[in-house]
Each structure stands twice: as structure tokens, then as C-alpha cells.
Amino acid sequence: MRLRLSLSRLSNVVRRLEQRGWMQRSPDPDNGHYTIVRLTDAGYDKVVSAAPTLVRAVRRFALDGLTATDQRALVRVAAKLSVRPWTRRRTDEGLRTSSGACARSAPGIDGLS
């Protein structure tokens, strides 16, 4: 996943989420240059509780203006982009799955229902 944040800005955001008990950091046991950031159970609960509001906003601002043809095209493109980048890490050998990644999805987000 690409973010347009400086490393220090990203670190500050993660620190604030840690202080709220929503994320936790730990050093990568395979490579000390990396930090693994995990969503806590409380963080997951927060994502789940925010999902209905997020889904309504996505529908209103992104999907409602699309025609049926546009929506079908969006589904095709989204299917090609469905790799979960937060569960993978780039190494010299290519992409490797991180052992501590959270792969749960929040109800109501898959399929925007």
C-alpha cells in the first residue's frame, strides 16, 4: 500500500492509534529494519463500528453517480486489484506474506452491503 505520508508523519499517526489501544507495534523478527503494526481487537471493533458510516459515504460520494455499466467496469477493475497489500512485504526475493498480518475483513465492507 502506498501512502503520501512522510515516515515521521506515519509514525505519529501509528503512535496516536497505539495510545488509543487500536494498534500495536513490534519489531520484525526477520528484519530489524521493519516494524510490524497490528490492529488490536479494540482497533478491529472500531473499524467494524465505523464500517456502516464509511459504506454510506462511499456509496454517496463514489458509487451513486455511476451508471450500471460504470459499476460493472469498477467491479472488474477492483477484482484485479484485490491483493491485500497489508498482508505482504517486499523482499529481495519478491513478495512474502507477513506472519503477523491481520486478514479479517469488517462486516458490511465486502460487497458494500
Stockholm file with secondary structure:
# STOCKHOLM 1.0

chainA/1-113         MRLRLSLSRLSNVVRRLEQRGWMQRSPDPDNGHYTIVRLTDAGYDKVVSAAPTLVRAVRRFALDGLTATDQRALVRVAAKLSVRPWTRRRTDEGLRTSSGACARSAPGIDGLS
#=GR chainA/1-113 SS CCCSSCHHHHHHHHHHHHHTTSEEEEECSSCTTCEEEEECHHHHHHHHHHHHHHHHHHIIIIITTCCHHHHHHHHHHHHHTCCCGGGEEEETTEEEECTTCCCCCCTTTGGGC
#=GC SS_cons         CCCSSCHHHHHHHHHHHHHTTSEEEEECSSCTTCEEEEECHHHHHHHHHHHHHHHHHHIIIIITTCCHHHHHHHHHHHHHTCCCGGGEEEETTEEEECTTCCCCCCTTTGGGC
//
